[in-house]
Amino acid sequence: MPRCRLAFALCVLCGVASAAEPRARNLGIPFDGTPGPLNAITDVAGVTVGQVTLIEDLPNGHKVRTGVTAILPRGHDSFDIPTFGASFALNGNGEMTGTAWLEESGELEGPVMLTNTHSVGVVRDAVIAERVRGGGADASGYWWSLPVVAETWDGDLNDINGFHVRPEHAAQALRDAKSGPVAEGNVGGGTGMICHEFKCGIGTASRRVHIGERDYTIGVLVQANYGLRDSLRVAGVPVGKYLRDDRVRSASNPAAADTGSIIIVVATDAPLLPQQLKRIAKRAGMGLARMGSYAGNGSGDIFVAFSTANAQALHDTPLQQASFIGNDHVDPLFEATAQAAEESIVNAMIAARDMQGDGGHYAKAISHAELIALLKRFGRYEPPH
């Protein structure tokens, strides 16, 4: 079987396995707020997610542990109808392309793509190619695109300089994007990622809030690859102070710095303007802080938020009108964003599994049994319903 076909076959197997893994709430980890039916970013109507996972041991001894995750704000209409959006860099030691125009225009045009640091360019170009293949020119008469592609570094476990993510992988993630449950852990762009020195990756969660006479949803998806063990907190419990084994960075170097990254994508169906979405994106950092992160100098902690509301206002017409929630009423959305970001990271950690990677490097998944024991010890265990 050719190598690319083998990689795609493994991608399907990994996705199925991860979708069936237990989630944080199944283990009795308590969280504030009310999740949506799926407790995923896809609880926001119209949002779809596609993932391609590449796992392969090469004949030359290198190991491929990487992939691509695609988030489409309006499903396959995302190339035709933008959303209001905004980005925020809590610490900018990383990359998210397309944000200059996103900040200037207040509109997110197309999908949000996640991959490894050295594959940003190929994924960006692939998104443009899919845009060209998928339809005609825009209203200006040009096939014009500045895709949003974000990265975290998987070079500990993945042969990152082998450049194994190719255009067809990004195209496949876009084509496979769907609603429903989202696979977590060692999948998609999160395949080779590590957080708090545990195996980590992709995670997602959602919250429902009531404002005025209406209900709205906040959905979050993370690609988590940040942090050292000492600072890790789960549900307020200082887990990192007690689970000391298999610290892949700090065990051999007590002075190790936080050199990882995290990308947080926030979706909502609440009608919000770009400057309000900037405020939402900032609140994702509150969820990250709850996990014990301090956004170290070497960490690329970059967030993007978008609203699927106001679709009619985003068609190309001379006069457009949009509705929005008043600033005095957005606090429930701020709180929901922090809550869902925190739970998304924990879900990524819980779903991940041990991984042996390139150069003999490894990352162990967090022990569910040891985590539950600590929750009980600190009075934070909540029996699953």
Helices and strands as residue ranges (DSSP letters): H 3-19, G 24-27, G 41-43, E 48-57, E 63-72, G 75-77, E 83-92, H 99-105, E 107-108, E 112-116, G 117-119, H 120-134, E 148-152, G 160-162, H 167-176, G 188-190, E 194-195, E 198-199, E 202-211, E 214-225, G 239-241, E 261-268, H 274-290, E 300-307, G 311-314, G 327-329, H 331-351, E 355-356, G 358-360, E 362-363, H 368-377
